[in-house]
Amino acid sequence: MKRAWFIALFLAAAVAVATPAAAKIPSAGNPCPAAGLTFTVIAGNAGLVADGFDCKFVDLVINASITPTISTLGFNAKTIQVNPGVTIDNTFSSDSDIFLTAEGGGIIVDGATIRANDHLILECKTNLCPITIKNNSVIRSPINPALTSGDTRAIAHGPVSITNSTFFGQNKVGVFSQASTVEWICVGGGPGNCQDPLTSGVAVALCGNPPGTPPAVFPCNLSFANAAALSAVCTPVGGDVDCGGGDSECQVNAFLSVDLHDSVITCNSHFGVTSKTGSINLRGAKITSRDALTFQAFLLIDATDAELTSLTGAVTLESKGGGGPGSVCIILTGSTISSPNQIKGNNGCLIVP
């Protein structure tokens, strides 16, 4: 009897030792903060959310890197802000996921790196909630380059803004605004991508009077502290970012306008860009797809100085002519468009060659 009791006690203790404390909020001993409060992740408490965070009435601010201890890592909060220098890489498994879901506001990723091997989904659900990705952030799946998975999406009811940041999904990539705009400005997408300082904003930043106030004023006498500062005149800081992927699918859909100006985006399948009630800005963009490349807008498609290339399919630009007969609906000035292509303006609208 005593031996049986001892064995049972030993096994219970072994199980207790082998089972780590829950690394998720909420869990036993780690409840959600009260509604309306903010939970801030710092180095000292990052382990508490290594398995996720699920407090939809609490604002979540992430100031420290997190090492996931679960294959599917979810952060579900009222609002989510991931700040500069933070890295969240889910390498727990070859099909690891990260989900960022804002239930009561927006999502901001500012100079941070978030990567997974399979699904990497940012979604905000409330009316006109925004998603903002900026300042050389990295949103990418998969981490392991040997994998063919990777589904990266930003889904918002309000505006989506991705500027000078990597946004890449090897298998699928998508940017969606259900009731507002999409801005995907991927400047410096790929090595050697030099932007004209007169059109990139650098000339105004350096030579405005005062600097940063348009227009640029000449003559403009400058001095550079080092070689990197000189290089940044051509290739802005935050330069070589990677946008696209999409071995099976690339999509950009907005209820209002879509802005891709000066972006370098490469998709490995078909690429569809749709503005349901607004316009599409492609000025200076370099967009390449393996299969069909399609742009559909209700109002204007401005392809001034754009390079639009489909390697094996057709390029289509189509406006519904929502501005009415006689309105300008497609601008092709200075553009280079691969063949075959179809340029179509409806409702009597005008195409400017």
C-alpha positions as CSV (number, residue, x, y, z in Angstrom):
1,M,0.0,0.0,0.0
2,K,2.8,2.4,1.0
3,R,4.7,1.5,-2.2
4,A,1.6,2.2,-4.4
5,W,1.1,5.5,-2.6
6,F,4.7,6.5,-3.1
7,I,4.6,5.6,-6.8
8,A,1.4,7.7,-7.3
9,L,2.9,10.6,-5.5
10,F,6.1,10.4,-7.6
11,L,4.2,10.3,-10.9
12,A,2.1,13.3,-9.8
13,A,5.2,15.3,-9.0
14,A,6.9,14.3,-12.3
15,V,3.9,15.4,-14.2
16,A,3.8,18.7,-12.3
17,V,7.5,19.3,-13.1
18,A,7.1,18.3,-16.8
19,T,4.2,20.5,-17.4
20,P,5.3,24.2,-17.9
21,A,3.3,27.1,-16.5
22,A,0.8,28.4,-19.0
23,A,2.4,31.1,-21.2
24,K,-0.8,32.8,-22.3
25,I,-3.1,35.6,-21.0
26,P,-5.7,34.7,-19.8
27,S,-4.6,31.5,-18.0
28,A,-4.5,30.3,-14.4
29,G,-2.9,33.0,-12.4
30,N,-2.7,35.4,-15.4
31,P,-6.1,36.9,-16.0
32,C,-7.0,39.6,-18.5
33,P,-6.5,43.1,-17.2
34,A,-9.7,45.1,-16.6
35,A,-11.5,46.3,-19.7
36,G,-10.2,49.6,-20.9
37,L,-6.7,49.1,-19.6
38,T,-3.5,48.6,-21.5
39,F,-1.2,45.6,-21.2
40,T,2.4,46.4,-22.2
41,V,4.8,43.6,-23.2
42,I,8.3,44.3,-21.9
43,A,11.3,42.0,-21.6
44,G,10.4,41.0,-18.1
45,N,6.9,39.7,-18.9
46,A,7.2,38.6,-22.6
47,G,7.1,35.0,-21.5
48,L,3.6,35.4,-20.3
49,V,2.3,35.9,-23.8
50,A,4.6,33.3,-25.6
51,D,1.4,31.2,-26.2
52,G,-0.7,34.3,-27.0
53,F,-3.0,37.0,-25.7
54,D,-6.8,36.9,-25.8
55,C,-8.3,40.0,-24.1
56,K,-10.5,41.7,-26.6
57,F,-11.4,44.7,-24.3
58,V,-7.7,45.5,-23.5
59,D,-5.2,47.5,-25.6
60,L,-2.0,45.5,-26.3
61,V,1.3,47.3,-26.7
62,I,4.3,45.1,-27.5
63,N,7.7,46.7,-26.7
64,A,9.8,43.6,-26.4
65,S,10.5,40.6,-28.6
66,I,8.5,37.4,-28.1
67,T,9.6,33.8,-28.7
68,P,6.5,31.7,-29.4
69,T,6.1,28.4,-27.6
70,I,3.1,27.3,-29.6
71,S,2.5,26.5,-33.3
72,T,-0.5,28.9,-33.7
73,L,0.2,32.1,-31.9
74,G,-2.7,34.5,-31.6
75,F,-2.9,38.1,-30.3
76,N,-6.5,39.2,-29.8
77,A,-7.0,42.6,-28.2
78,K,-9.0,45.8,-28.5
79,T,-6.1,47.5,-30.3
80,I,-2.6,46.2,-31.1
81,Q,0.7,48.2,-31.4
82,V,4.0,46.5,-32.1
83,N,6.9,49.0,-31.6
84,P,10.3,49.5,-33.2
85,G,12.9,46.8,-32.6
86,V,10.4,44.0,-31.7
87,T,10.8,40.6,-33.3
88,I,8.1,37.9,-33.3
89,D,9.4,34.9,-35.3
90,N,7.2,31.8,-35.0
91,T,9.6,28.9,-35.8
92,F,7.9,26.5,-33.5
93,S,6.9,24.3,-36.4
94,S,7.0,24.2,-40.2
95,D,3.4,25.2,-40.3
96,S,3.5,27.9,-37.7
97,D,1.0,30.7,-37.7
98,I,0.6,34.2,-36.3
99,F,-2.7,36.0,-36.0
100,L,-3.1,39.6,-34.9
101,T,-6.7,40.5,-34.4
102,A,-8.0,43.9,-33.2
103,E,-11.6,43.7,-31.9
104,G,-12.1,47.4,-31.1
105,G,-9.7,49.5,-33.0
106,G,-6.6,49.4,-35.2
107,I,-3.3,47.6,-35.6
108,I,0.1,49.4,-35.9
109,V,3.3,47.7,-36.7
110,D,6.1,50.3,-36.5
111,G,9.6,49.2,-37.4
112,A,9.0,45.6,-36.1
113,T,9.5,42.1,-37.6
114,I,6.7,39.6,-37.5
115,R,7.3,36.3,-39.4
116,A,5.7,32.8,-39.5
117,N,6.0,29.7,-41.7
118,D,2.4,29.4,-42.8
119,H,-0.4,31.9,-42.0
120,L,0.4,35.5,-41.0
121,I,-2.8,37.4,-40.8
122,L,-3.4,40.9,-39.5
123,E,-7.1,41.8,-39.1
124,C,-9.1,44.6,-37.5
125,K,-12.9,44.1,-37.3
126,T,-14.6,47.3,-36.2
127,N,-16.1,50.1,-38.3
128,L,-13.3,51.9,-40.2
129,C,-10.5,50.4,-38.1
130,P,-7.1,51.0,-39.7
131,I,-4.0,48.8,-40.2
132,T,-0.7,50.6,-40.5
133,I,2.6,48.9,-41.3
134,K,5.6,51.3,-41.5
135,N,9.2,52.3,-41.0
136,N,10.9,49.2,-42.5
137,S,8.8,46.6,-40.8
138,V,9.0,43.0,-42.0
139,I,5.8,41.1,-42.4
140,R,6.7,37.8,-44.0
141,S,5.9,34.1,-44.4
142,P,7.5,31.6,-44.5
143,I,10.6,32.1,-42.5
144,N,12.2,28.9,-43.8
145,P,13.0,29.6,-47.5
146,A,12.8,25.9,-48.3
147,L,9.1,26.0,-47.6
148,T,6.4,26.7,-50.3
149,S,3.8,27.8,-47.7
150,G,3.2,31.3,-46.6
151,D,-0.2,33.2,-46.6
152,T,0.3,36.9,-45.6
153,R,-2.8,39.1,-45.5
154,A,-3.8,42.5,-44.1
155,I,-7.6,42.8,-43.7
156,A,-9.3,45.9,-42.4
157,H,-12.7,47.5,-42.4
158,G,-11.0,50.9,-42.6
159,P,-7.8,52.0,-44.4
160,V,-4.7,49.8,-44.8
161,S,-1.4,51.6,-45.1
162,I,1.9,49.7,-45.8
163,T,4.8,52.0,-46.4
164,N,8.5,51.2,-47.0
165,S,8.1,47.8,-45.4
166,T,8.4,44.2,-46.5
167,F,5.0,42.6,-47.0
168,F,5.5,39.1,-48.5
169,G,3.7,35.8,-48.6
170,Q,5.3,33.0,-50.6
171,N,2.0,31.2,-51.5
172,K,-0.6,33.9,-51.1
173,V,-0.4,37.7,-50.4
174,G,-3.4,40.0,-50.0
175,V,-4.3,43.5,-48.9
176,F,-8.0,44.3,-48.3
177,S,-10.0,47.3,-47.1
178,Q,-13.7,46.6,-46.9
179,A,-14.9,50.2,-46.6
180,S,-11.9,52.5,-47.2
181,T,-8.5,52.8,-49.0
182,V,-5.4,50.7,-49.6
183,E,-2.0,52.3,-49.7
184,W,0.9,49.9,-50.5
185,I,4.0,51.9,-51.1
186,C,6.9,49.5,-51.5
187,V,9.8,51.8,-52.5
188,G,13.1,50.1,-52.7
189,G,11.6,46.8,-53.6
190,G,14.7,44.9,-54.7
191,P,18.3,45.6,-55.1
192,G,19.5,48.5,-57.2
193,N,16.1,50.3,-57.2
194,C,17.1,53.9,-57.4
195,Q,14.3,56.5,-57.0
196,D,14.5,59.9,-58.8
197,P,15.1,62.4,-55.9
198,L,12.9,64.9,-57.7
199,T,9.9,62.6,-57.5
200,S,10.6,60.5,-54.4
201,G,10.4,63.5,-52.0
202,V,14.1,63.5,-51.2
203,A,14.7,66.8,-53.0
204,V,12.1,68.5,-51.0
205,A,13.4,67.0,-47.8
206,L,16.9,68.3,-48.4
207,C,16.3,71.4,-50.5
208,G,13.0,72.8,-49.4
209,N,12.9,76.2,-47.8
210,P,13.0,75.3,-45.0
211,P,14.0,71.6,-45.7
212,G,10.9,69.4,-46.0
213,T,8.7,72.3,-47.2
214,P,7.9,72.2,-51.0
215,P,9.0,73.1,-53.5
216,A,12.7,72.2,-53.7
217,V,14.8,75.4,-54.2
218,F,17.9,75.5,-56.4
219,P,20.8,75.9,-56.2
220,C,20.9,73.6,-53.3
221,N,24.3,73.1,-51.5
222,L,24.6,69.9,-49.5
223,S,27.2,68.0,-47.5
224,F,27.0,64.4,-46.6
225,A,28.4,62.8,-43.4
226,N,29.1,59.5,-45.0
227,A,28.6,57.3,-48.0
228,A,25.3,55.9,-46.7
229,A,23.8,59.4,-46.5
230,L,24.8,60.1,-50.1
231,S,23.3,56.7,-51.2
232,A,20.1,57.5,-49.4
233,V,19.5,60.4,-51.9
234,C,18.9,57.7,-54.6
235,T,17.7,54.8,-52.4
236,P,15.8,56.1,-49.4
237,V,16.5,54.7,-45.9
238,G,14.7,51.5,-45.4
239,G,15.6,50.7,-48.9
240,D,15.6,47.1,-50.0
241,V,12.2,45.8,-49.0
242,D,10.4,42.8,-50.5
243,C,6.8,43.0,-51.6
244,G,4.8,40.3,-53.3
245,G,5.3,36.5,-53.5
246,G,2.0,34.8,-54.2
247,D,2.9,31.6,-55.9
248,S,-0.9,30.9,-56.2
249,E,-2.5,34.3,-55.5
250,C,-1.9,38.0,-55.2
251,Q,-4.8,40.5,-54.5
252,V,-5.4,44.1,-53.5
253,N,-9.0,45.1,-53.0
254,A,-10.4,48.4,-51.7
255,F,-13.8,49.9,-51.5
256,L,-12.3,53.4,-52.1
257,S,-8.9,54.2,-53.8
258,V,-5.8,52.1,-54.2
259,D,-2.4,53.8,-54.1
260,L,0.6,51.8,-55.4
261,H,2.7,54.7,-56.7
262,D,6.5,54.2,-57.1
263,S,6.1,50.6,-55.7
264,V,8.1,47.6,-56.8
265,I,5.9,44.6,-56.4
266,T,6.5,41.1,-57.9
267,C,3.9,38.3,-57.9
268,N,4.5,34.8,-58.9
269,S,1.0,34.1,-60.2
270,H,-1.9,36.3,-61.3
271,F,-2.2,39.7,-59.7
272,G,-5.6,41.5,-59.4
273,V,-6.0,45.1,-58.1
274,T,-9.6,46.4,-57.7
275,S,-11.0,49.7,-56.5
276,K,-14.7,49.3,-56.2
277,T,-15.8,53.0,-56.0
278,G,-12.5,54.9,-56.5
279,S,-9.3,55.2,-58.4
280,I,-6.0,53.3,-58.8
281,N,-2.7,55.3,-58.6
282,L,0.1,53.4,-60.4
283,R,2.4,56.5,-61.1
284,G,6.0,55.3,-61.4
285,A,5.2,51.8,-60.2
286,K,7.0,48.7,-61.4
287,I,4.6,45.8,-61.1
288,T,5.4,42.3,-62.5
289,S,3.3,39.2,-62.4
290,R,3.9,35.7,-63.8
291,D,0.3,35.3,-65.1
292,A,-2.5,37.8,-65.8
293,L,-2.1,41.3,-64.4
294,T,-5.4,43.1,-63.9
295,F,-6.4,46.6,-62.7
296,Q,-10.1,47.5,-62.4
297,A,-11.3,50.9,-61.1
298,F,-14.6,52.7,-60.9
299,L,-12.9,56.1,-61.7
300,L,-9.3,56.8,-62.8
301,I,-6.4,54.5,-63.4
302,D,-3.2,56.7,-63.5
303,A,-0.4,54.6,-65.0
304,T,1.9,57.6,-65.7
305,D,5.5,56.3,-66.1
306,A,4.5,52.9,-64.8
307,E,6.1,49.6,-65.9
308,L,3.4,46.9,-65.9
309,T,4.6,43.4,-67.0
310,S,3.0,40.0,-67.2
311,L,5.5,37.3,-68.1
312,T,3.0,34.8,-69.5
313,G,-0.4,36.4,-69.5
314,A,-2.2,39.6,-70.5
315,V,-2.2,43.0,-68.8
316,T,-5.7,44.6,-68.4
317,L,-6.5,48.1,-67.3
318,E,-10.3,48.7,-67.1
319,S,-12.2,51.7,-65.8
320,K,-16.0,51.6,-65.3
321,G,-16.0,55.3,-66.3
322,G,-17.7,56.3,-63.1
323,G,-16.8,60.0,-63.8
324,G,-19.3,60.0,-66.8
325,P,-18.9,60.5,-70.5
326,G,-15.9,62.7,-71.4
327,S,-14.1,62.2,-68.1
328,V,-10.5,61.0,-68.1
329,C,-10.4,57.5,-66.8
330,I,-7.1,56.0,-67.9
331,I,-3.7,57.8,-68.2
332,L,-0.9,55.9,-70.0
333,T,1.6,58.8,-70.4
334,G,5.2,57.4,-70.3
335,S,4.1,53.9,-69.3
336,T,5.5,50.6,-70.5
337,I,3.0,47.8,-70.7
338,S,3.8,44.3,-71.9
339,S,1.8,42.6,-74.6
340,P,-0.8,41.2,-75.0
341,N,-2.8,43.9,-73.2
342,Q,-6.3,45.4,-73.0
343,I,-7.0,49.0,-72.2
344,K,-10.7,49.6,-71.7
345,G,-12.6,52.7,-70.7
346,N,-16.4,52.3,-70.3
347,N,-19.3,54.8,-70.2
348,G,-17.7,57.1,-72.8
349,C,-14.7,58.0,-70.7
350,L,-11.4,59.1,-72.2
351,I,-8.0,57.3,-72.4
352,V,-5.0,59.5,-72.4
353,P,-2.1,57.8,-74.3
